[in-house]
Amino acid sequence: HLEYKAIAEARRLLQDSSAQQKIEHFPLGARLGQCCGGSATLLFESFAKAHMNIMLFGAGHVGKALISVLSQLPCRIHWVDNREEQFPSELPANVQKQVSESPADEVASMPANSYYIVMTHNHPLDFDITEKILTRGDAAYVGLIGSETKWQRFKMRFEHRQHNESFYRPVRCPVGLSAVPGKLPIEVAVSIAGEIIAEQHRHLPKNATQQGVHWRDLKALADTSTQALSASATQT
């Protein structure tokens, strides 16, 4: 009887399609009518299906704002920084923090077709991380925060290391949608999230909505947010 109850609850959690944990206590005799008596405590844990893997480097103001947006998508996020004190005490269920003394080395742990966003507090570290990502050659998206001047310097360094233009062409720098000119953390975060949603939507199979992934709705939400931020920036 206990096993049947556990299976029924597990199926209910799977139908809910969200990541969650719960602990349930079963008094075997009183609740389940089992003659052995006693009680059992079961941990139920379900994992929402992740349709993309994201690695975000940098836990600064923009990184925090971006996590609040991206964590609402069907994705698994690996949030990397070498400063543990920068991470919030509580994180969404689909976000895993990684405190690493060598953030660039964490790139090797990601599966193919992952999304990478590079925005650390250190330009040389940004360069090392970006080079590691590009060397893999299997990223679905590479976004680098920074100005055109920063990107020109990075390209010169790549060429100095004998990398040609095709090597660094996948990088989007400045990262985000150009339609959003604002510099506030949330404005930058919405801009980047909108670009990622649009890129993911471009590669989705036609039957994606039948699998429970309503990317058209998410992209429409991102477009609406982008338009609102653009209007606000224009008025300012």
Beta strands, then each sheet from edge to edge (+ up, - down):
strand 1: 20-27
strand 2: 39-46
strand 3: 53-57
strand 4: 76-81
strand 5: 95-99
strand 6: 115-118
strand 7: 141-144
strand 8: 171-172
sheet 1: 1+ 2-
sheet 2: 5+ 4+ 3+ 6+ 7+ 8+
end
